[in-house]
Amino acid sequence: MPNSRVADSTIKGFIYQFNKTILEILDSPTATIHVEGIVEDVDIYEANNSIRATQCKYHESATTFNLSLIYKPIILMIKTFLERPNDELSFVLFIYIPSEGQGDRKLSIEEVDEILCTQTQKLRKIIDELNLESFDKQKFVDQLIIHFGRSIDDLEDEIKTKIERLEKFRSYDVDGLLYPNLITEIQRISTVKDHDSRKVTQQEIFNF
């Protein structure tokens, strides 16, 4: 049987991602949001054809930030960065660690080097397949932001507050109807196999 703690952590990770997706939709009136995007967990396509690719990580049990916590998402972002040199990409690692306050952190080139030197077998396999000779580390770190986010409960409260402020909906419907239906709909969209069918706009979600 799977470890219940691991299963619980995985479920919370998905809920965190769904909440972040909803926030991006509420905050992006003109963008197209790709749920379970081609690049990362949430891809935001802006009107200027740029893509803001967001990866979500929920580390509720971590006592402090450690670089090893983000080895895998950073390596996968580097892989995407190298594979899509002509795309106007920016990366966001949206991560929750209880001991960290909200805010942004940049990654240094030295930290990128440390990540790429990992000897973890599964990660080493990914790294060894990368064409690092063409890797512009400075450009990559310039395009990456690590954002320490809020807890799941705090994100839920933020979403509900934003919905209540919209004149389109009745505030007393938020807790029991609108928020749970939004979570269910984002979860449904995330399981659709066709990539284009996982793209939504704010207006489409409002219509739903």
C-alpha positions as CSV (number, residue, x, y, z in Angstrom):
1,M,0.0,0.0,0.0
2,P,1.3,3.5,-0.7
3,N,2.5,5.6,2.2
4,S,-0.4,7.7,3.5
5,R,1.8,10.6,4.2
6,V,3.2,10.6,0.7
7,A,-0.3,10.3,-0.8
8,D,-1.6,13.1,1.3
9,S,1.4,15.3,0.2
10,T,0.7,14.5,-3.4
11,I,-3.0,15.4,-3.1
12,K,-2.1,18.7,-1.4
13,G,0.4,19.4,-4.2
14,F,-2.4,19.0,-6.8
15,I,-4.8,21.2,-4.8
16,Y,-2.1,23.8,-4.5
17,Q,-1.6,23.8,-8.2
18,F,-5.3,24.1,-8.9
19,N,-5.6,27.0,-6.5
20,K,-2.6,28.8,-8.2
21,T,-4.2,28.2,-11.6
22,I,-7.5,29.8,-10.4
23,L,-5.6,32.8,-9.1
24,E,-3.8,33.2,-12.4
25,I,-7.2,33.1,-14.2
26,L,-8.7,35.7,-11.8
27,D,-5.6,38.0,-12.2
28,S,-5.2,37.6,-16.0
29,P,-8.2,39.2,-17.8
30,T,-6.5,39.2,-21.2
31,A,-4.3,36.1,-21.1
32,T,-4.9,32.5,-22.1
33,I,-4.2,30.1,-19.3
34,H,-3.0,26.6,-20.2
35,V,-3.9,24.2,-17.4
36,E,-1.3,21.4,-17.1
37,G,0.6,23.3,-19.8
38,I,3.1,22.1,-22.3
39,V,5.9,24.0,-20.6
40,E,5.0,23.8,-16.9
41,D,2.0,23.2,-14.5
42,V,0.4,26.5,-15.6
43,D,1.4,28.4,-18.8
44,I,0.2,31.9,-19.1
45,Y,0.1,33.2,-22.7
46,E,0.1,37.0,-22.8
47,A,-1.1,39.2,-25.6
48,N,2.5,39.9,-26.7
49,N,3.1,36.2,-27.3
50,S,5.3,35.7,-24.3
51,I,4.8,32.7,-22.1
52,R,5.0,32.8,-18.3
53,A,5.5,29.2,-17.2
54,T,4.8,28.4,-13.6
55,Q,5.7,25.2,-11.7
56,C,4.0,24.7,-8.3
57,K,5.6,22.9,-5.3
58,Y,4.0,22.4,-1.9
59,H,6.5,21.4,0.8
60,E,4.4,21.6,4.0
61,S,6.7,19.3,6.0
62,A,10.0,21.1,5.1
63,T,11.4,23.0,8.1
64,T,13.5,25.3,6.0
65,F,14.4,26.1,2.4
66,N,17.1,23.8,1.0
67,L,18.4,24.0,-2.6
68,S,17.9,20.2,-3.0
69,L,14.1,20.8,-2.7
70,I,14.1,22.5,-6.1
71,Y,16.7,20.4,-8.0
72,K,14.2,18.6,-10.1
73,P,11.9,21.5,-11.1
74,I,14.9,23.6,-12.0
75,I,16.5,20.9,-14.0
76,L,13.3,20.4,-16.0
77,M,13.1,24.2,-16.5
78,I,16.6,24.2,-17.9
79,K,15.6,21.3,-20.2
80,T,12.7,23.4,-21.5
81,F,14.8,26.5,-21.8
82,L,17.3,24.6,-24.0
83,E,14.7,23.0,-26.1
84,R,12.7,26.2,-26.9
85,P,15.4,28.8,-27.6
86,N,13.1,30.9,-29.8
87,D,10.2,31.2,-27.4
88,E,9.9,34.3,-25.2
89,L,9.7,32.4,-21.9
90,S,9.9,33.4,-18.3
91,F,9.8,30.8,-15.5
92,V,8.2,31.0,-12.1
93,L,8.8,28.4,-9.4
94,F,5.8,28.9,-7.0
95,I,6.7,27.1,-3.8
96,Y,5.3,26.9,-0.3
97,I,7.6,26.2,2.7
98,P,6.2,27.1,6.1
99,S,9.3,28.8,7.4
100,E,9.7,31.1,4.4
101,G,7.7,34.3,4.2
102,Q,6.1,35.4,1.0
103,G,8.4,37.0,-1.5
104,D,10.7,36.5,-4.5
105,R,14.2,35.0,-4.7
106,K,16.6,34.8,-7.6
107,L,18.8,31.8,-8.3
108,S,22.5,32.5,-8.7
109,I,24.7,31.0,-11.4
110,E,26.7,29.2,-8.7
111,E,23.4,27.6,-7.5
112,V,22.6,26.5,-11.0
113,D,26.1,24.9,-11.2
114,E,25.4,23.1,-7.9
115,I,22.1,21.8,-9.1
116,L,23.7,20.5,-12.3
117,C,26.3,18.7,-10.3
118,T,23.8,16.5,-8.4
119,Q,24.6,12.8,-8.4
120,T,21.0,11.7,-7.8
121,Q,20.6,9.0,-10.4
122,K,17.2,10.0,-11.9
123,L,18.2,13.6,-12.2
124,R,21.7,12.7,-13.5
125,K,20.0,10.9,-16.4
126,I,18.1,14.0,-17.4
127,I,21.2,16.3,-17.1
128,D,23.4,14.0,-19.1
129,E,21.0,14.3,-22.1
130,L,21.1,18.1,-22.0
131,N,23.2,20.1,-24.5
132,L,24.8,22.3,-21.8
133,E,27.5,23.7,-24.2
134,S,24.8,26.1,-25.5
135,F,23.4,26.8,-22.1
136,D,23.3,30.6,-21.4
137,K,23.1,30.4,-17.6
138,Q,22.8,34.2,-17.1
139,K,19.9,34.4,-19.4
140,F,18.2,31.5,-17.7
141,V,18.6,33.0,-14.2
142,D,17.4,36.3,-15.5
143,Q,14.2,34.7,-16.7
144,L,13.5,32.7,-13.5
145,I,11.8,33.8,-10.3
146,I,11.4,31.6,-7.2
147,H,8.3,32.9,-5.5
148,F,7.5,31.7,-1.9
149,G,3.8,31.5,-1.8
150,R,1.1,31.2,0.8
151,S,-0.4,28.0,2.3
152,I,-3.3,26.2,0.7
153,D,-5.7,27.7,3.2
154,D,-4.5,31.2,2.6
155,L,-4.7,30.7,-1.2
156,E,-8.3,29.5,-0.8
157,D,-9.1,32.6,1.2
158,E,-7.5,34.9,-1.4
159,I,-9.5,33.3,-4.2
160,K,-12.7,33.6,-2.3
161,T,-12.0,37.3,-1.5
162,K,-11.3,38.0,-5.2
163,I,-14.5,36.3,-6.3
164,E,-16.5,38.2,-3.7
165,R,-15.2,41.5,-5.1
166,L,-16.5,40.7,-8.5
167,E,-19.9,42.2,-9.2
168,K,-20.8,39.2,-11.4
169,F,-21.5,36.8,-8.6
170,R,-23.3,36.7,-5.3
171,S,-20.9,36.7,-2.3
172,Y,-23.0,34.2,-0.3
173,D,-22.5,31.6,-3.1
174,V,-18.7,31.6,-2.9
175,D,-18.0,29.1,-0.1
176,G,-20.5,26.4,-0.9
177,L,-20.9,26.8,-4.7
178,L,-18.5,28.9,-6.7
179,Y,-15.2,28.0,-5.1
180,P,-15.7,24.2,-5.0
181,N,-17.1,24.2,-8.6
182,L,-14.0,26.1,-9.7
183,I,-11.7,23.6,-8.2
184,T,-13.7,20.7,-9.8
185,E,-13.6,22.4,-13.2
186,I,-9.9,23.1,-13.1
187,Q,-9.3,19.5,-12.1
188,R,-11.4,18.3,-15.0
189,I,-9.6,20.5,-17.5
190,S,-6.3,19.2,-16.2
191,T,-7.1,15.6,-17.2
192,V,-8.2,16.4,-20.8
193,K,-5.7,14.8,-23.2
194,D,-5.9,17.3,-26.0
195,H,-3.5,20.2,-25.3
196,D,-5.6,23.0,-26.8
197,S,-8.7,21.9,-24.9
198,R,-6.8,22.6,-21.7
199,K,-6.5,26.3,-22.6
200,V,-9.0,28.7,-21.0
201,T,-9.6,32.4,-20.6
202,Q,-11.0,34.3,-17.7
203,Q,-14.3,35.0,-19.6
204,E,-14.7,31.3,-20.4
205,I,-14.4,30.5,-16.7
206,F,-16.8,33.3,-15.8
207,N,-19.3,31.8,-18.3
208,F,-18.9,28.4,-16.7
